[in-house]
Amino acid sequence: MPIRAATTRALVLSLLLASVAGAQAADAPKKNLEVSGNAGFAQTNGNANALTTNFGNKLKYSLKGWALGQDLAFFYGEADNKVNANFWNGGLRAERTLTPRLGLFVATRFDRNVLQGIASRFEEGFGLDAKLIVAPKDKLNMQIGGSAFQVNLTPGSTTAGKRHFPAARVGLDYKHSFSELAFFQQTAEYLPNLSESGVYLVNTESSIVAPLSKRLGLKFGYLVRYNSTPPERNGVVLKKTDTFFSSGLTFSY
């Protein structure tokens, strides 16, 4: 791993922890913790053998004007003893409220998508988060900022593009609440490479949660990962789009 990339990530993580620690020492307000997790599993045996599993979690810890969030998503699948899905995506994010409608954030993220030739991809980013719609049942946020990426490919994969590059970031986060516990949420982000024209990433996530009880519910999710210039593996250009559908139980606190 390049020294500069490791240093950049260390600085971002230090800023995340320092910002939260500083706010806690200065204000020491009442803690506010939100936790949710989900998991799903399916297996088929007989004429066809298949296994799929997914899990994820989200955590948000809020102080007065500050918030630290963590999230993780994992998908794994096999069919006839051959891996057909191996995807990780997780990150940390620190936010600071500037006005009732505007905030500042810094974040770091890791993802791994073996079938798309990505052994590891690190991102460090920052930007502004604006609340465009704040209503009892509807919320819409928009994020504008920048990121730095460092990419490592799987063995046998090659790319003509740069593996370390800066990118701009535009994101949207929409949530509609059907009731106190049931909701639909849609997120999307566009990440154009600033050092190469026509190179960009698009990530989206759609999810819907239906409650079974106050803490337990059913969650259905659909992830899309698009890479305009995917790597080649053994001389074959990999597909630009990967999708992941998940269903299972979710727990929230």
N, C-alpha and C positions, 0 to 999 in steps of 0.2 A: 504494500500500500504506500503510495507516495507520502513523503513526510509532510508536504504542504496540506494534503487532504486530511491527514490525521490531525494536524494542528488546527485546521479550520473547524473540524468537528469538536475538538476539545474546547475551543473557544466558545462555540455555540452552546455546548452542554454546560459550560461554566456560567454563561450568561443566564441560561434557564434557571439553574440552581441559585445563583446569586440574587437574581431578581426576586424570586419567591422568598428566599431567606431574608432579604432586606426588608421586604414588605411585612413579613411576619414580625420582625424585630421592631419595626416602627409602629405598626398599628395593633398587632395581636388581636384581631377581631375573632368573633366566633367562627369556627371552622364550618365549611360547607362542602361535603363530599358526595359526589354522584358516581355510582359504579354500575356497570351493566356488563353482562357476558352472555354469549350464545354458543351453542354447539349442535352439530348434526352428524349423523352417521348412517350409512347404508351399505349392505353387503349382499351379493348375489353369488350362489354356488350352483353347480350342476352343469348344464350344457354351456354356460358361460360363467366365468368367474370375474367378479368386479367388486371393488371396494372404494368407497368415497367417504371422506371425513372433512369436516370444517369446524373451526372454532374461532372465536374472536372476543375481544373485550374493549371497553372504553372506560376511562377513569378521568374525572375532573375534580380538582381540588381548588376551591375558590377562597380568596381572602378579599378584603375591602379594596376593590379596584384591580385586583390581580387574579389570575387563574392559571393553573398548570394542568395540562391534559396529556393523557397517554392513550394510545389505541393500538390494536393488533388484529390482523386478520390472517388466517392460514387455511389453505385448501390443498388437499392431497387426494390423488385418485390412482387406482390401478385397474387394469382390465387384462385378464389372461396373463397375469404376472408381469405386465409391462406398465411402467409408470406413465400415466397420461395427464397428470396435473401435479405440480409442485410449486406452490406460490406462497410467499411470505410478504407481508406489508405491515410495517409498524413505525410509530414515531412518537416524538415528544414535542409539545408546543407550549410556550409561555405567552400569556396575553396581558396587556395593561390597558385599562379603560382610560381614554383621554377625555371624552365627552360622552353623554348618554347614548350617542349614535356612532361614535368612532373609537376605534381601539388600535393598538400597535401590537404586533406579534413577532416572535422569532421561533423557528422550528427546525428540527432535524428529523430525517426520515431514512429508513432502510427498506429496500424491497428486493426480492429474489424471485425470478421467474425462469426456471430451468428450461422449460420447453420453448421459451422465446430467446434462449441463449444468454440470459442474464444471470450470472452467478451471484453478483451483488451490485446494488446501485445505492449510493449514499447521496443524500440531498441535505443541504443547509440553506434555509431560507428566512426571509423577513418581509414585512409589509404592513399595510393598513387593512383593517377589517371594518367595513361600514354596514350598519344596520339599515337596509333600505325599507323594509316593511316590518313593523312591530304591531301585531294585532292579536286579539285573544286566541285565534285559531291558526293564524298564518304568520310565518316569520321568514324573511329573506335577507341573507347576508351576502356581501360581495367583498372579495379580497383582491388586492392589487399589490404586487411586490416583485421580488427577484430571488433567484436561487442559484446555487452552485452544485454541479453534479460530478460524481466520480463513479465510473462504471467498470466492472470487471466481468469478462465474458466466460462462459463455460468452455471446457476443453473442446477443441475442434471448431469453435465459432470465431469468426472474424468480422470486422466492419471497416469500411472506408472512412467513416466519420470519426470525430474526436471522442475520446472516452472521458475526457475531463472538460467541462464546458460550463459557461454561465447561461442562465435562462431567465426570461421574464415569467411572471405568473399572474394569471387572472382566474379567479375561482368564484363559484356561486354555491350557496347552501340554502336550500328551501325546505321548510317543514310545515306540514299541515296536520293539525290535530283534529281527529274525529271526536275524541273524548279525552278525558284526563290521561288515559293509559294507551289508547289506540292512536297511531299516527302513520303518516307517509312522509318519507324524507328523500330528497334528491340532492346529490352533490355532484359537481363537475369542476374540473380544472384544466386549463390550457397552458402548456409550458413550451413556448417557442425558444429554440436554441439561438442565442444572440451572436454566436461565432460562425454559424453556418446557415445560409438561407434555405428555406424549405424543410428544415428539420425541426420536428416538434413532437411532444407527447400530449395525449389527451386521456384523462382518467375520469370515469364517472362511477357513481354508486347509487343504486335505487334500493330502497328498503321499505317494508311495511310491517308493522307490528300489531298483532291482535292479542289483547290480554286474555289470560285464563284465570288469573287472580290478581291481587294487588301487586305481587312481586314477579309472577311467572306469566310468560306469554309465548306466542308463536311468532317467529320472525322469518320473513322471506326476503332474500337479498339477491341483487344482480349487479355484478361488477364488470366493467369494460375497461380494458387496458389497450390503448392504441399507440403504436410507435411508427411514425412515418417512414423511418429508415431502419428496419429490423436487421439484425446481423445475418450472416450466412453461416451455415453449419455444413461442413464437408461439401462445399460448393453449391449448396441449395439455399436459396433465399427463404428465410422463415416468414411466416404470415405476420401481417401488421397488427391484427386484432386478436386478442384473447378475451374470452368471456367466462365468468364464473357464476353459476347459480347456486344458491344455498337455501336450505330450509332447516329449521330446528327450533329448539326451545331457547328462550332468552330469559335471563334473570336480571332484575334491576333493583337498585337500592338507593 
